[in-house]
Amino acid sequence: MWAWVQREPATEIPSDARRLVKRLMIALAAFVALGILTWNTISDQRIRLGTLAVLAMFALKTWVRRKDVLHPDGGTDTK
């Protein structure tokens, strides 16, 4: 019935890219864990919020930089 629909074969994700994505997820999980520990251990509100702000900046920098790491030549995955 759907004979006219032709799909391109799925391309395998290179193991190097998979490793980098895994490292990204581990780094973001570590930032979340540090944020939870900060919230539970620091009682002074100003220091707690300042620490969370610094962690958020590092997490944002990590997230923004992921494209540079995954595509060092400036290319994209799309054709």
N, C-alpha and C positions, 0 to 999 in steps of 0.2 A: 504494500500500500504506500509506503513512504520510500519507494525506490529512487525517486528523484533527489532525495536528500543525501548528499555525499559529505562525509566528514573527513577532515584531514586527520591522519593518525596522530595520536597524542605523542608529543615529544617527551623524552625522558629528561627529568631535571638533572643536570650535572651534579655529581657528588660534591664538588667544591661549593657550588651555590647552596646545596642542601646543608652543608656544614656551616656556612656563613649565616643562613637563616636560623639554624639551630642555636648558634652563638648569640644571635640577636634576641631570640626568645628567652634564652637563659639570662642575658643581661637585663632585659626588661623585667623578668621575674625577680631578679635580684634587687632592682630598684623598688619594686612593690614590697618585697620583704623588708628592705631597709626602711621604707616609709612606715610600715606597720610597727616595726621595732621602735622607730622614732616616736611615733604617736603613743606607744605604750610606756616608754621609759622616760621621756623628757616631760617634766611637769610644768615648767615655765612656758607659758603660751607663746611669748615672743620668740624664744629660742626654738621651740617646737616648729612654729610656722616658718622661721628662717631656715631651719634645717630641711623642712619639707620643700621649701622653695628651691634650695640648692639641688636637692635630689631631683626635683621636677625639671630643672634646667639641664642637668646631666642626662636625664631620660629623654628629653626633647632633642638634645644634641645627638644622642645615640640614634633616635628614630629618624632624624633628618639625614644623617650621614649614611644610612643604610643603602641608599641608591648609589652613592659613590663607591661603596665597598662591593655591592653586588654587580655593578656595571662600571668597572674602572676605565674602560675605553670610551665611556660616554654613550654607548649604544643602549638599545632597549630590547625587550623580549619580543615586541611586536614586529611584524614584517611590513 
